[in-house]
Amino acid sequence: MIFSRKRAGDGRQARDERPAEAVDGATAKAPARGPYDVAEAPDGVQRLDLGSLHIPAVADVEVRVQADPEGVIQQVVLVHGQSALQLGVFAAPRSEGIWDEVREEIRQSLFNDGAAAQEAQGEYGPELHARVRTPDGLTDLRFVGIDGPRWMVRGVYQGAAATDPAAAGPLRECLDGLVVDRGQEAKPVREPLPLRLPREVADQAAPPVEA
């Protein structure tokens, strides 16, 4: 199933790495760039609500979703031109982030599969670059991770954006505007947060009932 959302204009904001905090009793401002926690997400943005992830509408970016018959999403991939960005969101502890540990596990898993991964410094911090063998030949991958309050977003770039971050363009804009709705329930660390199709979409996707 494919969703395509278009929006006029760029609307990109520079990333503010400083944490939001109150100054002299004033109300704290949300960071200028996400991914955002739902509690600090800016208003007035059209987003596709997939449960734990709300994906902003960005011109010419397709949101490709694989879901089971109950509407539970198994995979979310954003596509623009020859590049793609696969998204995942996971529970994390309140006290610390998990991307450092997860990144090392990914690197070790790739190594065990015969693929070397190199760590590099990206705009979100440390990331992994790897080249893996697939049925279609060698494929470049770029893994990024962003730790938030009790959650972690993992993104995997493929195509041109995997080797040239400048080519990410609208896909990076989606990541910058992503909103995470962690919920309040306790969850095991690293458990994928639930993703579901919007009700109206799930109803349209359901097979017709025969009389």
One Martini backbone bead per residue (centre of mass of N, CA, C, O) as a GRO file, in nm:
protein
  211
    1MET     BB    1   0.097   0.034   0.022
    2ILE     BB    2   0.037   0.379  -0.090
    3PHE     BB    3   0.146   0.701   0.013
    4SER     BB    4   0.085   1.039  -0.108
    5ARG     BB    5   0.248   1.344  -0.018
    6LYS     BB    6   0.183   1.694  -0.070
    7ARG     BB    7   0.391   2.001  -0.062
    8ALA     BB    8   0.435   2.322  -0.053
    9GLY     BB    9   0.738   2.377  -0.029
   10ASP     BB   10   0.983   2.344   0.216
   11GLY     BB   11   1.026   2.441   0.537
   12ARG     BB   12   1.304   2.445   0.640
   13GLN     BB   13   1.492   2.391   0.937
   14ALA     BB   14   1.715   2.450   1.157
   15ARG     BB   15   1.900   2.285   1.374
   16ASP     BB   16   1.849   2.250   1.731
   17GLU     BB   17   2.061   2.112   1.978
   18ARG     BB   18   1.919   2.235   2.199
   19PRO     BB   19   1.752   2.208   2.468
   20ALA     BB   20   1.455   2.242   2.597
   21GLU     BB   21   1.406   2.546   2.795
   22ALA     BB   22   1.363   2.742   3.057
   23VAL     BB   23   1.364   3.108   3.074
   24ASP     BB   24   1.278   3.296   3.325
   25GLY     BB   25   0.990   3.127   3.317
   26ALA     BB   26   0.962   3.058   3.041
   27THR     BB   27   0.849   2.903   2.779
   28ALA     BB   28   0.934   2.639   2.616
   29LYS     BB   29   1.081   2.552   2.321
   30ALA     BB   30   1.083   2.386   2.054
   31PRO     BB   31   1.254   2.235   1.850
   32ALA     BB   32   1.346   2.307   1.515
   33ARG     BB   33   1.413   1.988   1.514
   34GLY     BB   34   1.390   1.665   1.455
   35PRO     BB   35   1.269   1.444   1.619
   36TYR     BB   36   0.962   1.444   1.793
   37ASP     BB   37   0.790   1.474   2.055
   38VAL     BB   38   0.457   1.502   2.108
   39ALA     BB   39   0.497   1.734   2.334
   40GLU     BB   40   0.688   1.921   2.099
   41ALA     BB   41   0.518   1.949   1.857
   42PRO     BB   42   0.432   2.117   1.598
   43ASP     BB   43   0.196   2.294   1.459
   44GLY     BB   44   0.047   2.291   1.138
   45VAL     BB   45   0.098   1.984   1.041
   46GLN     BB   46   0.089   1.750   0.804
   47ARG     BB   47   0.002   1.410   0.902
   48LEU     BB   48   0.070   1.068   0.927
   49ASP     BB   49  -0.109   0.841   1.127
   50LEU     BB   50   0.074   0.546   1.280
   51GLY     BB   51   0.077   0.615   1.589
   52SER     BB   52   0.396   0.632   1.687
   53LEU     BB   53   0.395   0.762   1.396
   54HIS     BB   54   0.438   1.092   1.246
   55ILE     BB   55   0.420   1.186   0.907
   56PRO     BB   56   0.519   1.419   0.709
   57ALA     BB   57   0.435   1.622   0.456
   58VAL     BB   58   0.616   1.571   0.146
   59ALA     BB   59   0.716   1.645  -0.144
   60ASP     BB   60   0.739   1.351  -0.335
   61VAL     BB   61   0.668   1.152  -0.097
   62GLU     BB   62   0.649   0.814  -0.031
   63VAL     BB   63   0.437   0.598   0.167
   64ARG     BB   64   0.534   0.273   0.251
   65VAL     BB   65   0.310   0.008   0.355
   66GLN     BB   66   0.321  -0.280   0.567
   67ALA     BB   67   0.036  -0.491   0.639
   68ASP     BB   68  -0.180  -0.658   0.807
   69PRO     BB   69  -0.513  -0.751   0.828
   70GLU     BB   70  -0.524  -0.568   1.110
   71GLY     BB   71  -0.320  -0.307   1.052
   72VAL     BB   72  -0.039  -0.397   1.121
   73ILE     BB   73   0.273  -0.269   1.100
   74GLN     BB   74   0.588  -0.385   0.952
   75GLN     BB   75   0.649  -0.140   0.738
   76VAL     BB   76   0.844   0.169   0.670
   77VAL     BB   77   0.872   0.355   0.356
   78LEU     BB   78   1.055   0.608   0.207
   79VAL     BB   79   1.015   0.775  -0.119
   80HIS     BB   80   1.272   0.931  -0.342
   81GLY     BB   81   1.328   0.833  -0.618
   82GLN     BB   82   1.643   0.659  -0.559
   83SER     BB   83   1.542   0.684  -0.261
   84ALA     BB   84   1.544   0.549   0.084
   85LEU     BB   85   1.346   0.522   0.407
   86GLN     BB   86   1.367   0.335   0.687
   87LEU     BB   87   1.143   0.291   0.967
   88GLY     BB   88   1.195   0.296   1.331
   89VAL     BB   89   1.048   0.230   1.666
   90PHE     BB   90   1.165   0.242   2.015
   91ALA     BB   91   1.210   0.148   2.322
   92ALA     BB   92   1.329   0.333   2.612
   93PRO     BB   93   1.486   0.452   2.861
   94ARG     BB   94   1.480   0.724   3.071
   95SER     BB   95   1.805   0.761   3.133
   96GLU     BB   96   1.884   0.647   2.832
   97GLY     BB   97   2.025   0.570   2.550
   98ILE     BB   98   2.057   0.309   2.261
   99TRP     BB   99   2.227   0.361   1.998
  100ASP     BB  100   2.508   0.260   2.070
  101GLU     BB  101   2.425  -0.039   2.107
  102VAL     BB  102   2.273  -0.084   1.842
  103ARG     BB  103   2.503  -0.012   1.651
  104GLU     BB  104   2.692  -0.246   1.740
  105GLU     BB  105   2.496  -0.475   1.663
  106ILE     BB  106   2.482  -0.411   1.366
  107ARG     BB  107   2.781  -0.436   1.304
  108GLN     BB  108   2.804  -0.735   1.395
  109SER     BB  109   2.591  -0.851   1.204
  110LEU     BB  110   2.730  -0.768   0.943
  111PHE     BB  111   2.994  -0.917   0.995
  112ASN     BB  112   2.860  -1.205   1.011
  113ASP     BB  113   2.760  -1.152   0.696
  114GLY     BB  114   3.024  -1.013   0.547
  115ALA     BB  115   2.989  -0.703   0.641
  116ALA     BB  116   3.122  -0.397   0.641
  117ALA     BB  117   3.133  -0.132   0.891
  118GLN     BB  118   3.127   0.224   0.910
  119GLU     BB  119   3.199   0.487   1.106
  120ALA     BB  120   3.021   0.803   1.127
  121GLN     BB  121   2.967   1.149   1.109
  122GLY     BB  122   2.661   1.298   1.151
  123GLU     BB  123   2.390   1.506   1.203
  124TYR     BB  124   2.303   1.289   1.451
  125GLY     BB  125   2.574   1.147   1.454
  126PRO     BB  126   2.640   0.842   1.478
  127GLU     BB  127   2.705   0.619   1.199
  128LEU     BB  128   2.636   0.371   0.942
  129HIS     BB  129   2.834   0.214   0.683
  130ALA     BB  130   2.722  -0.010   0.416
  131ARG     BB  131   2.781  -0.319   0.222
  132VAL     BB  132   2.549  -0.533   0.066
  133ARG     BB  133   2.423  -0.845  -0.024
  134THR     BB  134   2.193  -0.905  -0.285
  135PRO     BB  135   1.993  -1.022  -0.534
  136ASP     BB  136   2.073  -0.729  -0.687
  137GLY     BB  137   2.331  -0.689  -0.523
  138LEU     BB  138   2.495  -0.425  -0.426
  139THR     BB  139   2.425  -0.241  -0.115
  140ASP     BB  140   2.375   0.064   0.023
  141LEU     BB  141   2.403   0.172   0.372
  142ARG     BB  142   2.241   0.401   0.620
  143PHE     BB  143   2.268   0.441   0.967
  144VAL     BB  144   2.034   0.595   1.190
  145GLY     BB  145   2.012   0.763   1.521
  146ILE     BB  146   1.750   0.869   1.764
  147ASP     BB  147   1.729   0.997   2.079
  148GLY     BB  148   1.469   0.999   2.311
  149PRO     BB  149   1.202   1.005   2.526
  150ARG     BB  150   1.176   0.668   2.548
  151TRP     BB  151   1.316   0.668   2.252
  152MET     BB  152   1.394   0.526   1.915
  153VAL     BB  153   1.517   0.618   1.602
  154ARG     BB  154   1.540   0.430   1.295
  155GLY     BB  155   1.742   0.470   1.002
  156VAL     BB  156   1.746   0.353   0.646
  157TYR     BB  157   1.944   0.413   0.386
  158GLN     BB  158   1.895   0.417   0.028
  159GLY     BB  159   2.085   0.474  -0.223
  160ALA     BB  160   2.201   0.783  -0.268
  161ALA     BB  161   2.162   0.854   0.048
  162ALA     BB  162   2.382   0.645   0.152
  163THR     BB  163   2.645   0.813   0.018
  164ASP     BB  164   2.470   1.100   0.005
  165PRO     BB  165   2.333   1.315   0.221
  166ALA     BB  166   2.247   1.541   0.013
  167ALA     BB  167   2.030   1.335  -0.130
  168ALA     BB  168   1.796   1.319   0.081
  169GLY     BB  169   1.631   1.567   0.132
  170PRO     BB  170   1.306   1.493   0.176
  171LEU     BB  171   1.378   1.263   0.372
  172ARG     BB  172   1.506   1.444   0.585
  173GLU     BB  173   1.253   1.613   0.631
  174CYS     BB  174   1.091   1.384   0.752
  175LEU     BB  175   1.281   1.331   0.990
  176ASP     BB  176   1.273   1.622   1.106
  177GLY     BB  177   0.930   1.595   1.132
  178LEU     BB  178   0.905   1.377   1.318
  179VAL     BB  179   0.667   1.192   1.528
  180VAL     BB  180   0.651   1.070   1.868
  181ASP     BB  181   0.424   0.827   2.025
  182ARG     BB  182   0.490   0.649   2.309
  183GLY     BB  183   0.343   0.663   2.555
  184GLN     BB  184   0.285   0.530   2.902
  185GLU     BB  185   0.356   0.252   2.878
  186ALA     BB  186   0.518  -0.015   2.964
  187LYS     BB  187   0.833  -0.121   2.805
  188PRO     BB  188   1.052  -0.292   2.659
  189VAL     BB  189   1.352  -0.263   2.568
  190ARG     BB  190   1.339  -0.239   2.207
  191GLU     BB  191   1.057  -0.233   2.154
  192PRO     BB  192   0.836  -0.200   1.926
  193LEU     BB  193   0.635   0.035   1.834
  194PRO     BB  194   0.318   0.082   1.752
  195LEU     BB  195   0.175   0.026   1.423
  196ARG     BB  196  -0.094   0.188   1.235
  197LEU     BB  197  -0.349   0.222   1.050
  198PRO     BB  198  -0.568   0.412   0.960
  199ARG     BB  199  -0.893   0.348   0.977
  200GLU     BB  200  -0.979   0.436   0.688
  201VAL     BB  201  -0.758   0.265   0.550
  202ALA     BB  202  -0.825  -0.013   0.667
  203ASP     BB  203  -1.110  -0.023   0.550
  204GLN     BB  204  -1.021  -0.003   0.249
  205ALA     BB  205  -0.825  -0.265   0.266
  206ALA     BB  206  -1.044  -0.440   0.318
  207PRO     BB  207  -1.204  -0.700   0.232
  208PRO     BB  208  -1.475  -0.793   0.097
  209VAL     BB  209  -1.797  -0.894   0.186
  210GLU     BB  210  -1.959  -1.180   0.129
  211ALA     BB  211  -2.289  -1.305   0.089
   0.00000   0.00000   0.00000
